[in-house]
Amino acid sequence: MNKKSFGSRLIAAPYLVWSAIFIVVPLIIMFYFALTDQNGVFTLANLASLGLYKKAFGISILYAAVATVITLLLAYPMAYFMTRLSISSQRMLFMIVMIPMWMNFLIRTYSWITILANTGLINTFLTKLGLKPLQLINTPGAVILGMVYDFIPYMILPIYSVMSKLDKSLLEAAEDLGSDSFGKLRRVILPLTKPGVISGITMVFVPSVSTFYISQKLGGNKTMLIGDAIEYLFNLGPSYYNVASALSLVLMLMILVCLFIMNRFTDDEGGGVLM
């Protein structure tokens, strides 16, 4: 037992060192800057000044919530459709869903600029039809579209994973008891796939609420999310590190609260992802 215990600790050592250097240490630094002033003296003034950024927090939560709902509405029927296909077809669609995740995040976002720009593919097509070009780029809709596109695989995969393991005999039993398609969906499929749905919501909402690159490229200067505010303050120099760290601290606590609430729905059920 002692040899096995020592071997397990030895194998886990690189992971523990990695976690300490790249997770624990940055968190300690963030807490330090958030709770001190430029002279290193403890203060809560940084947290008190966060009221100036309440609009950015509100917009971030709103956009992330809208993007998560849209993603769920698109991903759930997609996952269900995948499970109805043959195994080979499921593998093909699974690969199609996965391929965008293998591409660089920046490239995927830039691709939407070429599509939505005033001289992009859509407006060029409308112009050739004799129609007036639309203002698609630098709008809230473009930001939400970018979030949906970039994060929809994180919604499809956990739902598909849970849905593909459903016992088909339960659906047959529901049919024998007189349930129609909607009844099977409401009484059998939705309750049994709830862990996958909650996991998908978590995996989409968390990166959406903290993103900044999508809003910068697709929203222009008209959209300021909390991630944009944090990056902007850090770029201003060391004088603003304390306030930026305080924003990061509040955002992290907000995300932890969301994760805690989400995991309450997946307690004692398969499919929970976090914590």
Salt bridges, closest charged atoms under 4 A:
ASP150 OD1 - ARG108 NH1 3.43
GLU175 OE2 - LYS184 NZ 2.63
ASP267 OD2 - ARG264 NH1 3.64
GLU269 OE2 - LYS194 NZ 3.52
